[in-house]
Amino acid sequence: MPHYDYDGDGMVAGRDLAIVLSQWGACEQAASCWADFNFDEVVDAADLALLLLHWGEA
């Protein structure tokens, strides 16, 4: 399962969203594209939906 708390503050929130949006688009190298939660080599609305599904989790 992907890890959604990228900034390490203990909660999935705004800074995590900013990090995901900074990777928006096609993944040049899949290994460095950790915001690609569904592993389709692109960070897009599907990945955003997964982040929002976990919003507020600790």
C-alpha angles and dihedrals in degrees: 000000000000120000110239102184098082099163092053097230092129097254138075102239147123100319090052089052090051091052092051092048090051088063094047115144137029118350112238091193117020093208092060095043099085094158089069094100096172094045097234093130094250132087105221145129092307091059091044089053090053091051091049090049087063095040113142095015118138 
